């Protein structure tokens, strides 16, 4: 990669160690430590592109991220511990909710029913749908959930933005 500086072209190999820095630190290094681009329009374009890219790189989301986001949104208790040591992913006033990725739809049913029975709340499942291929799992879950009285919610990575 070559960066255009006011003094000419340079190879920023010395920046390779900064990849693990927070984007704000990297932005500071790139805008203050490296001399501004000679063309102000190019400099603005560079900053615009960098800000777009740094805003999109929050990394992969994990089950805990979805669990925390949803539970806070529904004023629930995160990781409610039961007497036997198991944990309800989110316990609300009305529901004991299991948070699970779509391919584990069958396991989520058993856990939701057990947590509901153990807490006296209604069973619920928050299904994490990552792609269109997960819709088949959601369909299976909904068939059984309807028969068993399990409330189903869905969340997709785009919902977290």
C-alpha positions as CSV (number, residue, x, y, z in Angstrom):
1,X,0.0,0.0,0.0
2,X,1.3,3.4,-0.9
3,X,0.2,6.7,0.8
4,X,0.5,10.0,-0.9
5,X,2.2,12.6,1.4
6,X,3.1,16.2,0.8
7,X,6.7,15.1,0.5
8,X,5.8,12.4,-2.2
9,X,5.1,8.7,-2.1
10,X,5.9,6.6,0.9
11,X,5.6,3.0,1.9
12,X,3.7,2.8,5.3
13,X,5.2,-0.5,6.4
14,X,5.9,1.2,9.7
15,X,2.1,1.3,10.3
16,X,1.6,-2.5,10.2
17,X,1.7,-2.7,14.0
18,X,-1.3,-0.3,14.4
19,X,-3.9,-2.8,13.0
20,X,-4.9,-3.7,16.6
21,X,-5.4,-0.1,17.7
22,X,-8.9,1.3,18.2
23,X,-10.1,3.0,15.0
24,X,-10.0,6.4,16.8
25,X,-6.3,6.0,17.6
26,X,-5.6,4.9,14.1
27,X,-7.5,7.9,12.7
28,X,-5.4,10.2,14.9
29,X,-2.2,8.6,13.6
30,X,-3.3,8.8,10.0
31,X,-4.5,12.4,10.2
32,X,-2.0,14.0,12.5
33,X,1.2,11.9,12.4
34,X,1.2,11.4,8.7
35,X,1.5,14.6,6.8
36,X,-1.8,15.6,5.1
37,X,-2.2,14.6,1.5
38,X,-1.0,17.4,-0.8
39,X,-4.4,17.7,-2.6
40,X,-7.1,18.9,-0.1
41,X,-9.8,17.2,-2.0
42,X,-7.9,13.9,-1.9
43,X,-7.3,14.4,1.8
44,X,-11.1,14.8,2.4
45,X,-11.9,11.8,0.3
46,X,-9.4,9.7,2.3
47,X,-10.9,10.8,5.6
48,X,-14.4,10.1,4.4
49,X,-13.5,6.6,3.2
50,X,-11.6,5.9,6.4
51,X,-14.5,7.0,8.6
52,X,-16.9,4.8,6.6
53,X,-14.7,1.7,6.9
54,X,-13.9,2.2,10.6
55,X,-17.6,2.5,11.4
56,X,-18.4,-0.9,9.7
57,X,-15.7,-2.9,11.4
58,X,-17.3,-3.8,14.8
59,X,-16.2,-7.4,14.3
60,X,-18.3,-10.5,14.4
61,X,-21.3,-10.6,16.8
62,X,-21.6,-13.4,19.3
63,X,-24.6,-14.9,21.0
64,X,-23.9,-12.9,24.1
65,X,-24.1,-9.7,22.1
66,X,-27.6,-10.5,20.9
67,X,-28.6,-11.7,24.3
68,X,-27.5,-8.5,26.0
69,X,-29.0,-6.3,23.4
70,X,-32.4,-8.0,23.5
71,X,-32.6,-8.4,27.3
72,X,-31.8,-4.7,27.9
73,X,-34.4,-3.8,25.3
74,X,-37.0,-5.9,27.2
75,X,-36.0,-4.9,30.7
76,X,-35.0,-8.4,31.6
77,X,-32.4,-10.0,33.9
78,X,-29.4,-11.3,32.0
79,X,-28.2,-14.8,32.8
80,X,-30.6,-15.5,35.6
81,X,-29.2,-18.4,37.7
82,X,-31.5,-21.2,38.7
83,X,-31.0,-23.3,41.8
84,X,-29.6,-26.2,39.7
85,X,-26.9,-23.9,38.3
86,X,-28.4,-23.5,34.8
87,X,-28.9,-20.0,33.5
88,X,-31.9,-18.4,31.8
89,X,-30.5,-16.2,29.0
90,X,-33.0,-13.5,29.7
91,X,-35.7,-13.5,32.4
92,X,-38.4,-10.9,31.9
93,X,-41.5,-10.3,34.0
94,X,-43.5,-12.6,31.7
95,X,-41.0,-14.8,29.9
96,X,-38.0,-17.1,30.4
97,X,-36.1,-16.6,27.1
98,X,-33.5,-18.8,25.5
99,X,-31.3,-17.0,23.0
100,X,-30.0,-19.3,20.3
101,X,-28.6,-19.5,16.7
102,X,-31.1,-20.8,14.2
103,X,-29.4,-24.2,13.6
104,X,-29.9,-25.0,17.3
105,X,-33.6,-24.5,17.1
106,X,-34.5,-27.9,18.6
107,X,-32.3,-27.4,21.7
108,X,-33.8,-23.9,22.2
109,X,-37.3,-25.5,22.6
110,X,-36.2,-27.8,25.5
111,X,-34.3,-25.1,27.2
112,X,-37.1,-22.6,27.0
113,X,-39.6,-25.1,28.3
114,X,-37.4,-26.1,31.2
115,X,-36.6,-22.5,32.1
116,X,-40.3,-21.6,32.0
117,X,-41.2,-24.6,34.3
118,X,-38.4,-23.6,36.7
119,X,-39.3,-19.9,36.9
120,X,-43.1,-20.0,36.6
121,X,-42.8,-17.8,33.5
122,X,-43.9,-18.4,30.0
123,X,-41.4,-20.0,27.6
124,X,-39.7,-17.9,24.9
125,X,-37.0,-18.2,22.3
126,X,-35.0,-15.4,20.6
127,X,-33.8,-17.0,17.4
128,X,-30.7,-15.4,15.9
129,X,-31.1,-15.5,12.1
130,X,-27.8,-14.8,10.4
131,X,-28.7,-15.6,6.8
132,X,-31.5,-16.6,4.4
133,X,-30.6,-20.2,4.9
134,X,-31.6,-20.0,8.5
135,X,-35.3,-19.4,7.6
136,X,-35.8,-23.2,7.4
137,X,-34.8,-23.5,11.0
138,X,-37.1,-20.7,12.0
139,X,-40.0,-22.3,10.2
140,X,-39.4,-25.6,12.2
141,X,-39.2,-23.7,15.4
142,X,-42.5,-21.8,14.8
143,X,-44.4,-25.1,14.0
144,X,-43.4,-26.6,17.4
145,X,-43.6,-23.3,19.3
146,X,-47.2,-22.9,18.2
147,X,-48.1,-26.3,19.6
148,X,-46.2,-25.8,22.8
149,X,-47.1,-22.2,23.6
150,X,-43.6,-20.9,23.1
151,X,-43.3,-17.2,22.1
152,X,-40.7,-16.7,19.3
153,X,-38.8,-13.5,18.5
154,X,-36.1,-13.1,15.9
155,X,-33.0,-11.0,15.7
156,X,-30.7,-10.4,12.7
157,X,-27.2,-8.9,12.8
158,X,-28.6,-5.8,10.9
159,X,-31.0,-5.2,13.8
160,X,-27.9,-4.5,16.0
161,X,-26.7,-1.5,13.9
